[in-house]
Amino acid sequence: MRSDRLPRHLGVNQVAQTLEARQSTGLPVIDLTESNPTLVGLHYPPDLLTPLADAAALRYDPQPLGLPSAREAVSREFHRQHLTVPPERVVLTASSSEAYGLLFKLFANPHDEVLVPQPSYPLFDYLTALEGVRAVPYQVSYHGTWRIDLDTVQQGLSSRTRGVLVVSPNNPTGSYLHRDDLAALVDICEARGVPLIGDEVFYDYAVDRPADAVSVLTQDRVVTVALGGLSKSAGLPQVKLGWMGWSGPVAQVEPLLRAYEVIADSYLSVSTPVQQAASALLVSGAGIRQQLQQRIRRNLAQLRARCGAYPSVGVLPVEGGWTAVLQVPSVQSEEALVLDLLQHDGVRVHPGYFFDFPKEAFLIISLIVHPDVLATGLDVMLRRVGGPPA
Ligand SMILES: Cc1ncc(COP(=O)(O)O)c(C=O)c1O
């Protein structure tokens, strides 16, 4: 007996089964999908989390939107990104995944819909379903660069639409939101009276950022919520601190924040130690962010160099984020290819279909893996997928 909010089939897919089988027999796996920053050989100063033990956290002061000192610290973080979000418009969460759930509770009734980009982050299907909401995809299409297909946004609208989501840079396409696309999305949201939700968790990880890339927060015509968090901005997913920055017309935002407070007050999920430590962690987390930024650039250079020797393998442009997309010959299905790589070569990569790519064959790899792991994995992988080198 369980609710329809959960997927009908809870079983693991074939790729996950194969991975488990390989690991259980002790065979090594060269994991080119590793996106957990704490597992890729970065240097985390051993005293980094000392601020979590601050005695100030011995006092519990439940504040649904977050402690003022932590909201001020996040407001400074937005300032660092050249964005203006006053502390009163900052709301703390335990993670951005949780923020989605809280926002869907605020904006949508059961069976309502939110528009989500495709290809994008696979968790959207779960995050929406768990709130009884339907994710309606719109397309992000590749024509040399990835851009939002605005016609498909229009086509996805219905009387049940309760929000438009945008991810910038998008995972896994790495594409940023462009100024004119933002203007078009704002027009749509304004006409429909629905909020714009911008997932900007990878905002700091620019590689080849277009000159007209913008944050959703650069306008305040419609109710807008930008999501961020320590998980990505400081490589600290285990600390569990996310945030929302709100913008939009005061007359709409203020009542929504009061309603949101009721939801947040029912959970009070952000721990006091992390809120007390927020200011210090945001400052010291810059060191991890810089290591990640360097790692991504170095890995991308290596990826391009190695793939460059195989004319049939293309590395799609990366504007930002933590992932790279490879286009490979479509001689077998992505699933068969990914299984072959895992079973026979011990190399793990994600298939494009995992992120709902509209056609085959794409492989997705993480750009934060250890450079030695990337080198070994690519050598093996390219021998299988790339055909003869040039
Ligand atoms: C686009 C995107 N948004 C949100 C998240 C989740 O971040 P958090 O750890 O803050 O829940 C991820 C995690 O990979 C992501 O890729």
The ligand as an SDF file (V2000), in Angstrom:
LIG
                    3D

 16 16  0  0  0  0  0  0  0  0999 V2000
   20.6160   21.1410  -11.6580 C   0  0  0  0  0  0  0  0  0  0  0  0
   20.6620   20.6430  -10.2530 C   0  0  0  0  0  0  0  0  0  0  0  0
   19.8730   21.2150   -9.3250 N   0  0  0  0  0  0  0  0  0  0  0  0
   19.8930   20.8010   -8.0400 C   0  0  0  0  0  0  0  0  0  0  0  0
   20.7150   19.7720   -7.6210 C   0  0  0  0  0  0  0  0  0  0  0  0
   20.6700   19.3250   -6.1990 C   0  0  0  0  0  0  0  0  0  0  0  0
   21.4600   20.1010   -5.4000 O   0  0  0  0  0  0  0  0  0  0  0  0
   21.3530   19.9470   -3.8070 P   0  0  0  0  0  0  0  0  0  0  0  0
   22.4990   19.0990   -3.3990 O   0  0  0  0  0  0  0  0  0  0  0  0
   21.4480   21.3590   -3.3050 O   0  0  0  0  0  0  0  0  0  0  0  0
   20.0240   19.3350   -3.4990 O   0  0  0  0  0  0  0  0  0  0  0  0
   21.5380   19.1530   -8.5610 C   0  0  0  0  0  0  0  0  0  0  0  0
   22.4120   18.0400   -8.1590 C   0  0  0  0  0  0  0  0  0  0  0  0
   23.1380   17.4670   -8.9390 O   0  0  0  0  0  0  0  0  0  0  0  0
   21.5070   19.5950   -9.9060 C   0  0  0  0  0  0  0  0  0  0  0  0
   22.2670   18.9960  -10.8390 O   0  0  0  0  0  0  0  0  0  0  0  0
  1  2  1  0
  2  3  1  0
  2 15  2  0
  3  4  2  0
  4  5  1  0
  5  6  1  0
  5 12  2  0
  6  7  1  0
  7  8  1  0
  8  9  2  0
  8 10  1  0
  8 11  1  0
 12 13  1  0
 12 15  1  0
 13 14  2  0
 15 16  1  0
M  END
$$$$
